[in-house]
Amino acid sequence: MNLTQQKVFRANIPLISVIVANIFTVGLNACLSYILIKEEDLHLFQEFNKFNWKISILPSFILPTLLLYAIFLPIMIIIKRQTPIHKIPIYIKRLSLRMPIIGSFIGSLGWAIGISLSRYFLVTKEIPITEVSQMLLLLVSLLVSIYSFALSYFACDYYFKIFLFPLVFEQDEIFNLSKFLKDGLIGKFSFYFFSAVMFPMLVIFFALNASIGNVSKEEDVIYFFLLVFIFIISGAILTYFLVQSLRRPLNEIQSLTDNVRTGDFTGAIFVDSKDELGTIKYTMNTMSRELLEKETIREIFGKMVDGRIRDYLLKHPPELGGKKEKVAILFSDIRNFTSFSEKLPPEQVVQFLNSYFDKMNTCIVANDGIINKFIGDGILAIFGGIIPISNPSDSAYTAARDMLRELDSIPFADGKLQIGIGLHFGEVTLGNIGSKSRMEFTIIGNSVNLSSRLESFTKELKLPIAMSREFYNDLNATNKSSVNYHGEFSLKGITDKVAVYS
């Protein structure tokens, strides 16, 4: 049996359950009839029953079966053709939603037709059963048809939700179907209470009351116990379907909740109803999608700015302005990058820069630094400030040396890759600049300019690193021992001379 055949077979299970429910209630009908029929009519009833069941089987089983499959045929065709869900006509979807009620009603309709035919043959055959017995038979059949509807409904409702609805509806489509009548758990529980508790109690009480005084009908005891046994079995069946109709969605909700709690927002539940559980499923799906969207935005945001800056901005509402902080600033730039980029296609230049920035970013982040921005082939990073660290200058110094060591692992068409790094420790303004609708988190101030000028001065020093006196003074003794003083120089754009170390 291939997958399509399996789907077709499973979709037919609810319809089969309708027929089984009708067959099951035959026993109930027989027991009640033999208990309630008047003793003087018992022999006539037994004779009548010998041909009545042959007459009744056509309307009670064959006609409902044919009618069920005729109504279900368009759905079967859709399933066999494996029609994509978004292309299934809306009338098929609405028919599928109504199938639990339609299937149960048709099953009961079979009983109603059977009752009418039995009544007709009682009259036409002129069987002399008393009027009281005829009324009792009619009442029994009506009661049994109601019970058949209950058994069929709970079975159909359960099986259609498992086997049919997922083949016809999108994940949340049932909940959003505007003309679908909303059902509720209160109505379902009320119907269950009537079917599994009140109805059996009333029937058993009625049967006991009718049997009192019929001492000669010794078979009543047997039929009475059969009646109780049938109600016990049918009650267990009803309870099973009710419990499963609650357990399955609750397990799905719990599973999705566990996934969300562990940070997995990709899961979703198929919404198969518009009752309270269906509403919870829909709400959970919506919440999961929104959390996934927020997490995606958060991840993208964390790639556009440092993840620590992202977390800071998410905790503090963005406003224009900033605050002053003392930080260590690292500014780096690639030597002769302009001439290098002119020799290569743009896509190769971008590929090279991505590889270079990835390795430099690793060195900076490993030493608690934060890259504020990439400026062409340059990098502006800070150590300290919003993310406090014990010694910002030492971290920046270590990051700079790690960056130089990492250069050997980066292929460069123009020989050995060289960069310049400017290091300064001073006060900057950290915050959001721009407009109320478009902001950028950045650092500004003279200290940023000074670190940029120090980077440019490395070309004159013919050394990869240049640092200011403020930066040098903030280093620990171990790092100071490997630093050389070069004197005071006038740097472009800086008013006072700057003491330069390398």
C-alpha positions as CSV (number, residue, x, y, z in Angstrom):
1,M,0.0,0.0,0.0
2,N,1.6,3.3,-1.1
3,L,1.3,6.6,0.7
4,T,-1.7,7.8,-1.3
5,Q,-3.6,4.6,-0.6
6,Q,-2.8,4.9,3.1
7,K,-4.1,8.4,3.2
8,V,-7.3,7.3,1.4
9,F,-7.8,4.4,3.7
10,R,-7.2,6.5,6.8
11,A,-9.6,9.2,5.6
12,N,-12.3,6.4,5.3
13,I,-11.9,5.3,8.9
14,P,-14.5,7.8,10.2
15,L,-17.0,6.6,7.7
16,I,-16.4,3.0,8.7
17,S,-16.9,4.0,12.3
18,V,-20.4,5.3,11.4
19,I,-21.3,1.9,10.1
20,V,-19.8,0.2,13.1
21,A,-21.8,2.4,15.4
22,N,-25.0,1.4,13.6
23,I,-24.1,-2.2,13.9
24,F,-23.2,-1.8,17.6
25,T,-26.5,-0.2,18.3
26,V,-28.4,-3.1,16.7
27,G,-27.6,-5.1,19.9
28,L,-28.9,-2.2,22.0
29,N,-32.1,-2.1,20.0
30,A,-32.7,-5.9,20.3
31,C,-32.1,-5.9,24.0
32,L,-34.5,-3.0,24.6
33,S,-37.1,-4.4,22.3
34,Y,-37.2,-7.8,24.0
35,I,-37.3,-6.2,27.5
36,L,-40.0,-3.6,26.7
37,I,-42.3,-5.6,24.4
38,K,-45.5,-6.8,26.1
39,E,-45.5,-10.5,27.0
40,E,-48.6,-11.1,24.9
41,D,-46.9,-9.6,21.8
42,L,-43.6,-11.4,22.3
43,H,-44.3,-14.3,20.0
44,L,-45.7,-12.0,17.3
45,F,-42.7,-9.7,17.6
46,Q,-40.3,-12.7,17.2
47,E,-42.0,-13.8,14.1
48,F,-42.1,-10.2,12.7
49,N,-38.4,-9.8,13.5
50,K,-37.4,-12.8,11.3
51,F,-38.1,-10.8,8.2
52,N,-37.9,-7.3,9.7
53,W,-34.1,-7.3,10.0
54,K,-33.8,-8.1,6.3
55,I,-36.0,-5.2,5.4
56,S,-34.3,-2.8,7.9
57,I,-30.7,-3.7,6.8
58,L,-31.2,-1.9,3.5
59,P,-32.1,1.6,4.9
60,S,-30.1,1.2,8.1
61,F,-26.7,0.2,6.6
62,I,-26.6,0.0,2.8
63,L,-28.3,3.3,2.0
64,P,-26.4,5.3,4.6
65,T,-23.2,3.8,3.4
66,L,-23.9,4.7,-0.2
67,L,-25.0,8.2,0.8
68,L,-21.9,8.7,2.9
69,Y,-19.6,7.7,0.1
70,A,-21.5,9.8,-2.4
71,I,-21.0,12.9,-0.2
72,F,-17.5,12.0,0.6
73,L,-16.5,11.3,-3.1
74,P,-15.3,14.8,-4.0
75,I,-13.0,14.7,-1.0
76,M,-11.7,11.3,-1.9
77,I,-10.9,12.5,-5.4
78,I,-9.0,15.5,-4.0
79,I,-6.9,13.1,-1.8
80,K,-6.3,10.6,-4.6
81,R,-5.1,13.3,-6.9
82,Q,-2.8,14.7,-4.2
83,T,-4.1,18.2,-4.9
84,P,-2.0,20.9,-3.2
85,I,-3.8,22.2,-0.2
86,H,-3.8,25.8,-1.4
87,K,-5.6,24.7,-4.6
88,I,-8.4,22.7,-2.9
89,P,-11.7,24.5,-3.6
90,I,-13.3,26.2,-0.6
91,Y,-16.5,24.1,-0.9
92,I,-14.5,21.0,-0.4
93,K,-12.9,22.5,2.7
94,R,-16.3,23.4,4.1
95,L,-17.7,20.0,3.3
96,S,-14.7,18.4,5.2
97,L,-15.4,20.5,8.2
98,R,-19.1,19.4,8.3
99,M,-18.3,15.7,7.7
100,P,-18.4,14.7,11.5
101,I,-21.9,16.1,11.8
102,I,-23.0,14.9,8.3
103,G,-21.7,11.4,8.8
104,S,-23.3,11.0,12.2
105,F,-26.6,12.4,11.0
106,I,-26.7,10.1,8.0
107,G,-26.1,7.1,10.3
108,S,-29.0,8.2,12.5
109,L,-31.1,8.9,9.3
110,G,-30.6,5.2,8.4
111,W,-32.3,4.3,11.7
112,A,-35.1,6.7,11.1
113,I,-35.8,5.2,7.7
114,G,-35.6,1.7,9.2
115,I,-38.1,2.7,11.9
116,S,-40.5,4.0,9.3
117,L,-40.3,0.8,7.2
118,S,-40.8,-1.4,10.2
119,R,-43.9,0.7,11.2
120,Y,-45.2,0.4,7.6
121,F,-44.8,-3.4,7.5
122,L,-46.5,-3.8,10.9
123,V,-49.5,-2.0,9.4
124,T,-49.5,-3.5,5.9
125,K,-48.9,-7.1,7.1
126,E,-51.6,-6.6,9.7
127,I,-49.5,-8.1,12.5
128,P,-51.7,-7.9,15.6
129,I,-49.2,-6.4,17.9
130,T,-50.9,-4.1,20.4
131,E,-50.7,-0.3,20.0
132,V,-48.7,0.0,23.3
133,S,-46.0,-2.5,22.0
134,Q,-45.9,-0.6,18.7
135,M,-45.3,2.7,20.5
136,L,-42.6,1.1,22.6
137,L,-40.9,-0.3,19.5
138,L,-41.0,3.2,18.0
139,L,-39.7,4.8,21.1
140,V,-36.8,2.3,21.4
141,S,-35.8,2.9,17.8
142,L,-35.8,6.6,18.3
143,L,-33.7,6.4,21.4
144,V,-31.2,4.0,19.7
145,S,-30.9,6.4,16.7
146,I,-29.9,9.2,19.1
147,Y,-27.4,7.0,20.7
148,S,-26.0,5.9,17.3
149,F,-25.6,9.6,16.5
150,A,-23.5,10.1,19.7
151,L,-21.2,7.1,19.0
152,S,-20.7,8.2,15.4
153,Y,-20.1,11.8,16.2
154,F,-17.3,11.3,18.8
155,A,-15.6,8.7,16.6
156,C,-15.9,10.9,13.4
157,D,-14.8,14.0,15.2
158,Y,-11.7,12.3,16.5
159,Y,-10.7,10.5,13.3
160,F,-11.4,13.3,10.8
161,K,-9.2,15.6,12.8
162,I,-6.4,13.2,12.6
163,F,-6.7,11.7,9.1
164,L,-8.7,14.1,7.0
165,F,-8.2,17.7,8.1
166,P,-4.4,17.8,7.7
167,L,-4.9,16.7,4.1
168,V,-7.3,19.5,3.3
169,F,-6.4,22.5,5.4
170,E,-3.4,24.7,6.0
171,Q,-1.9,24.9,9.5
172,D,-4.2,27.7,10.9
173,E,-6.8,27.7,8.1
174,I,-9.6,26.1,10.1
175,F,-9.4,28.8,12.8
176,N,-9.6,31.6,10.1
177,L,-12.5,30.1,8.1
178,S,-15.1,32.8,8.6
179,K,-18.3,30.9,8.1
180,F,-17.3,27.8,10.2
181,L,-19.5,27.6,13.2
182,K,-17.5,27.8,16.4
183,D,-17.9,24.8,18.7
184,G,-17.0,24.7,22.3
185,L,-15.8,22.2,25.0
186,I,-18.9,22.9,27.2
187,G,-21.2,21.7,24.4
188,K,-19.1,18.7,23.8
189,F,-18.9,17.8,27.5
190,S,-22.7,18.3,27.9
191,F,-23.4,16.0,24.9
192,Y,-21.0,13.4,26.3
193,F,-22.6,13.6,29.8
194,F,-26.0,13.1,28.2
195,S,-24.8,10.2,26.0
196,A,-22.6,8.3,28.4
197,V,-24.4,9.0,31.7
198,M,-27.9,10.4,31.6
199,F,-29.2,8.4,28.5
200,P,-28.0,4.9,29.8
201,M,-29.5,5.7,33.3
202,L,-32.8,6.7,31.8
203,V,-33.0,3.7,29.5
204,I,-32.0,1.2,32.3
205,F,-34.5,2.8,34.6
206,F,-37.2,2.6,31.9
207,A,-36.3,-1.1,31.2
208,L,-36.4,-2.0,34.9
209,N,-39.7,-0.4,35.3
210,A,-41.2,-2.1,32.2
211,S,-39.9,-5.5,33.4
212,I,-41.4,-5.4,36.9
213,G,-44.3,-7.9,37.1
214,N,-43.3,-9.8,33.9
215,V,-42.2,-12.8,35.9
216,S,-42.9,-15.2,33.1
217,K,-40.4,-13.4,30.8
218,E,-37.3,-15.0,32.3
219,E,-35.2,-13.9,29.4
220,D,-35.5,-10.3,30.6
221,V,-32.7,-10.9,33.1
222,I,-30.4,-12.0,30.3
223,Y,-31.3,-9.1,28.0
224,F,-31.1,-6.7,30.9
225,F,-27.5,-7.7,31.7
226,L,-26.7,-7.5,28.0
227,L,-28.2,-4.0,28.0
228,V,-25.9,-3.0,30.9
229,F,-22.9,-4.6,29.2
230,I,-23.6,-2.7,26.0
231,F,-23.8,0.6,27.8
232,I,-20.6,-0.2,29.7
233,I,-18.7,-0.9,26.4
234,S,-20.3,2.0,24.6
235,G,-19.6,4.3,27.5
236,A,-16.0,3.2,27.5
237,I,-15.8,3.9,23.7
238,L,-17.3,7.4,24.2
239,T,-14.9,8.1,27.0
240,Y,-12.0,6.9,25.0
241,F,-12.7,9.3,22.1
242,L,-13.5,12.2,24.4
243,V,-10.2,11.7,26.4
244,Q,-8.2,11.3,23.2
245,S,-9.7,14.4,21.7
246,L,-8.4,16.3,24.8
247,R,-5.1,14.4,25.3
248,R,-3.8,14.7,21.7
249,P,-4.1,18.6,21.5
250,L,-2.9,19.0,25.0
251,N,0.2,16.9,24.3
252,E,0.8,19.0,21.1
253,I,0.5,22.2,23.1
254,Q,2.8,20.9,25.8
255,S,5.4,19.8,23.2
256,L,5.3,23.2,21.5
257,T,5.6,25.0,24.9
258,D,8.6,22.9,25.8
259,N,10.2,23.8,22.5
260,V,9.5,27.5,23.0
261,R,10.9,27.3,26.5
262,T,14.2,25.9,25.2
263,G,14.4,28.6,22.5
264,D,13.1,26.6,19.5
265,F,10.5,28.8,17.9
266,T,10.3,26.9,14.6
267,G,7.6,24.4,15.7
268,A,3.9,24.8,15.1
269,I,0.7,22.8,15.8
270,F,-2.0,21.9,13.3
271,V,-5.2,23.7,14.3
272,D,-8.1,21.3,13.9
273,S,-11.0,23.1,15.6
274,K,-12.3,26.5,16.8
275,D,-13.1,25.4,20.3
276,E,-11.0,26.5,23.3
277,L,-8.2,24.1,22.5
278,G,-8.2,25.2,18.9
279,T,-7.9,28.8,20.1
280,I,-5.0,27.9,22.4
281,K,-3.3,26.2,19.4
282,Y,-3.8,29.2,17.2
283,T,-2.5,31.5,19.9
284,M,0.6,29.3,20.5
285,N,1.3,29.2,16.8
286,T,1.0,33.0,16.5
287,M,3.2,33.5,19.6
288,S,5.8,31.0,18.2
289,R,5.9,32.8,14.9
290,E,6.2,36.2,16.6
291,L,9.0,35.0,18.8
292,L,10.8,33.5,15.8
293,E,10.4,36.8,13.9
294,K,11.8,38.7,16.9
295,E,14.7,36.2,17.3
296,T,15.5,36.5,13.6
297,I,15.4,40.3,13.9
298,R,17.6,40.0,17.0
299,E,20.1,37.8,15.2
300,I,20.2,40.1,12.2
301,F,20.5,43.1,14.5
302,G,23.4,41.3,16.2
303,K,25.2,41.0,12.9
304,M,24.7,44.6,12.0
305,V,26.1,45.7,15.4
306,D,28.0,43.9,18.1
307,G,25.8,41.4,20.0
308,R,26.6,43.2,23.3
309,I,25.6,46.5,21.8
310,R,22.4,44.9,20.5
311,D,21.5,43.6,24.0
312,Y,22.2,47.0,25.5
313,L,20.0,48.8,23.0
314,L,17.2,46.3,23.5
315,K,17.3,46.9,27.2
316,H,17.5,50.7,26.9
317,P,14.9,52.5,24.7
318,P,16.8,54.2,21.8
319,E,16.9,58.0,22.2
320,L,18.9,60.6,20.4
321,G,21.9,61.6,22.5
322,G,24.7,59.9,24.3
323,K,27.0,59.8,27.3
324,K,30.6,60.4,27.9
325,E,32.9,57.4,28.7
326,K,36.6,56.8,28.9
327,V,37.5,54.0,26.5
328,A,40.4,52.5,24.6
329,I,40.1,53.1,20.9
330,L,41.5,50.9,18.1
331,F,41.6,52.2,14.6
332,S,43.0,50.0,11.8
333,D,43.5,50.3,8.1
334,I,45.0,48.2,5.3
335,R,48.1,49.5,3.5
336,N,47.9,50.2,-0.2
337,F,44.3,48.9,-0.4
338,T,43.2,51.3,-3.1
339,S,45.7,50.1,-5.6
340,F,45.0,46.5,-4.6
341,S,41.2,46.9,-5.1
342,E,41.6,48.5,-8.5
343,K,43.2,45.3,-9.8
344,L,40.4,43.0,-8.9
345,P,36.7,42.7,-9.8
346,P,34.4,44.2,-7.1
347,E,33.0,40.8,-6.0
348,Q,36.6,39.5,-5.3
349,V,37.3,42.7,-3.3
350,V,34.2,42.1,-1.2
351,Q,35.1,38.5,-0.7
352,F,38.6,39.4,0.5
353,L,37.3,42.1,2.9
354,N,34.8,39.7,4.4
355,S,37.5,37.2,5.1
356,Y,39.8,39.9,6.5
357,F,37.1,41.4,8.7
358,D,36.0,38.0,10.0
359,K,39.5,37.2,11.3
360,M,40.0,40.8,12.7
361,N,36.7,40.6,14.4
362,T,37.7,37.4,16.1
363,C,40.8,39.0,17.5
364,I,38.9,42.0,18.8
365,V,36.0,40.2,20.3
366,A,38.3,37.6,21.9
367,N,39.8,40.5,23.9
368,D,36.4,42.0,25.0
369,G,36.4,44.7,22.3
370,I,33.5,45.9,20.3
371,I,33.7,46.8,16.6
372,N,31.7,50.0,16.2
373,K,31.9,50.1,12.4
374,F,33.7,49.1,9.3
375,I,34.9,52.1,7.3
376,G,35.8,50.9,3.8
377,D,38.8,48.7,4.6
378,G,39.1,50.3,8.1
379,I,38.0,49.1,11.5
380,L,36.9,51.3,14.5
381,A,36.7,49.4,17.7
382,I,36.4,50.3,21.4
383,F,37.3,48.6,24.6
384,G,35.3,49.5,27.7
385,G,32.5,52.0,28.1
386,I,29.1,50.3,27.7
387,I,30.6,46.9,28.3
388,P,33.0,47.5,31.3
389,I,36.3,45.6,31.3
390,S,39.1,45.7,33.9
391,N,41.8,47.2,31.8
392,P,40.7,48.5,28.4
393,S,44.1,49.6,27.1
394,D,45.7,46.2,27.8
395,S,42.8,44.5,26.0
396,A,43.2,46.8,23.0
397,Y,47.0,46.3,22.9
398,T,46.6,42.5,23.0
399,A,43.9,42.6,20.3
400,A,46.2,44.7,18.1
401,R,49.1,42.3,18.4
402,D,46.7,39.3,17.7
403,M,45.5,41.1,14.6
404,L,49.1,41.5,13.3
405,R,49.8,37.8,13.9
406,E,46.6,36.8,12.1
407,L,47.7,38.6,8.9
408,D,49.9,35.8,7.8
409,S,46.9,33.5,7.4
410,I,45.1,35.9,5.0
411,P,46.1,35.5,1.3
412,F,47.0,38.9,-0.4
413,A,47.7,39.3,-4.1
414,D,50.2,42.2,-3.5
415,G,52.6,40.2,-1.3
416,K,52.4,40.4,2.5
417,L,49.3,41.9,3.9
418,Q,50.1,45.0,6.0
419,I,47.9,47.1,8.2
420,G,48.3,50.2,10.4
421,I,46.8,50.4,13.9
422,G,46.2,53.5,16.0
423,L,45.6,53.2,19.7
424,H,44.4,55.9,22.1
425,F,42.8,56.0,25.5
426,G,40.4,58.9,26.1
427,E,36.9,60.3,26.5
428,V,34.3,59.8,23.8
429,T,30.6,60.2,23.5
430,L,28.7,57.0,23.1
431,G,25.1,57.1,21.9
432,N,22.6,57.4,19.1
433,I,22.9,60.0,16.4
434,G,20.6,60.7,13.4
435,S,16.9,61.4,13.4
436,K,14.0,60.1,15.5
437,S,13.1,57.7,12.7
438,R,16.6,56.6,11.7
439,M,19.4,56.3,14.3
440,E,22.9,54.9,14.4
441,F,24.7,53.8,17.5
442,T,28.3,55.2,17.3
443,I,31.1,56.9,19.1
444,I,32.3,60.5,18.4
445,G,34.8,62.9,19.8
446,N,38.4,64.1,19.5
447,S,39.7,60.8,20.8
448,V,38.3,59.0,17.8
449,N,40.0,61.5,15.5
450,L,43.3,61.1,17.3
451,S,43.3,57.3,17.0
452,S,42.6,57.7,13.3
453,R,45.6,60.1,12.9
454,L,47.8,57.8,14.9
455,E,46.9,55.0,12.4
456,S,47.9,57.3,9.5
457,F,51.2,58.2,11.3
458,T,52.3,54.5,11.3
459,K,53.2,55.0,7.6
460,E,55.8,57.6,8.6
461,L,57.0,55.5,11.5
462,K,57.2,52.5,9.2
463,L,55.8,50.5,12.1
464,P,52.4,48.7,12.3
465,I,51.2,50.2,15.6
466,A,51.2,53.8,17.0
467,M,49.8,54.7,20.4
468,S,49.3,57.9,22.4
469,R,50.8,58.8,25.8
470,E,47.3,58.4,27.4
471,F,47.1,54.9,26.0
472,Y,50.7,54.1,27.1
473,N,50.1,55.4,30.6
474,D,47.0,53.1,31.0
475,L,49.0,49.9,30.1
476,N,50.3,47.6,32.7
477,A,54.0,47.3,33.4
478,T,54.5,44.1,31.4
479,N,53.1,45.6,28.2
480,K,54.9,48.9,28.7
481,S,58.2,47.1,28.7
482,S,57.7,46.2,25.0
483,V,56.7,49.8,23.9
484,N,59.1,52.4,22.5
485,Y,58.8,56.2,22.7
486,H,59.3,58.0,19.5
487,G,58.8,61.6,20.6
488,E,56.2,64.3,20.0
489,F,54.8,65.0,16.6
490,S,52.3,67.2,14.9
491,L,49.5,65.2,13.5
492,K,47.0,66.4,10.8
493,G,43.9,67.9,12.3
494,I,45.3,67.8,15.9
495,T,46.2,71.2,17.5
496,D,48.8,70.1,20.1
497,K,51.7,67.8,19.5
498,V,51.1,64.2,20.3
499,A,53.6,61.9,22.1
500,V,53.8,58.8,20.0
501,Y,54.7,55.3,21.2
502,S,55.0,52.0,19.2
